[in-house]
Amino acid sequence: MSDVRGQGSGRVLWCAFGVLVVCLLSAVRCPPSAAQEFKVGYVDLGRIFDGYERTKAYDSTLQQEGKQKEAELEARMNELTKLRKNLELLNDKARQNAVREIEEKSDALKQFQTKARRDLGRERDQLAQDVLKDMKQAIEEYAKTNSFSLILDERVILFGQSAHDVTDPILQMLNSRYAGKSKP
């Protein structure tokens, strides 16, 4: 009985070996058009974000809004300072009314500061999301147009040859689009 088992498993091995040899020596090959090249690139997202003209325009807008809020805040603080200085010159009854007014204005000032910070933060976050959306679309389009299988963020790469860095062409594409959109 042991001879039969040995012969059966030997035949299976020889048969498998024969099939493998036939497959390896076969003239059937994949046509080059069916085999897709695996092309990889990487980008520096921080450099694209900072170099994108839309980001710079948004930063400028946010700075102007911030300066406006600061000017309004300063005007309110000056008003409080004047009220406090005049407090010493008032009689008791007028002083009580002035103290109440100062407290109300002080509370309003604190609320204004909080609201201004929150509003500017929300606007900054929304603008950043818009820029990131543009960047993602541009990277996807560049990858498809240039037959990239994969484009990675530079921050996750330990080493990458500079020939695979596609940051500059993507940044140029974004800025040329933005320049075209921002013109009347």
C-alpha positions, 0 to 999 in steps of 0.5 A: 500500500505504501508503494501506491501512495508514493507513486501517486504523490510522485506523479502529482509532483511531476505533473505540476512541474511539467505544467510549470515548465510549459507555462514558463516556456510558453510563447504566450506573453502579455501584450505591452499595452495590457501591462500598465506602467506603475509611475509614482511621484510625490509633492510637498503639500506645504510648499504648494499651499504656501506658494499658491496665489489663492492662499496668498490672496486669502491671507491678505484678505484675512489680514485686512479683516483682522486689522479692521477688527483690531481698529474697532477693538482699539476704539472700544478700549479707548472709549472705556479708558476715557470713561474710567478717567472721567469717573473720578470727576463725577458725583456719587450718583453719576459715578454709579451710572458710569460704573454700570456703563463701564461694566456693560461696555467692558462685557461687550468688549469681551464678547466682541473679542471672542466673536471676532476671534471665532469668526476669523478662525472659522473664515480662515478654516473655510478658506484653507479647505477651499485651497486644499480642495483646489490642490487635491483636484489639481494633483488628481488631474495632473496624475491622470494627465501624466499617467501617474499610478500614485502621488504621495505627500513628501511628509510620508516619504523617507527618501525620494529622488528629486526626479519624482517630485512633481510639486513645481508643475502642480503649483504652476498649474494651480497658479495659472488657473487662479490667475485666469479666474481672478482676471475680469 
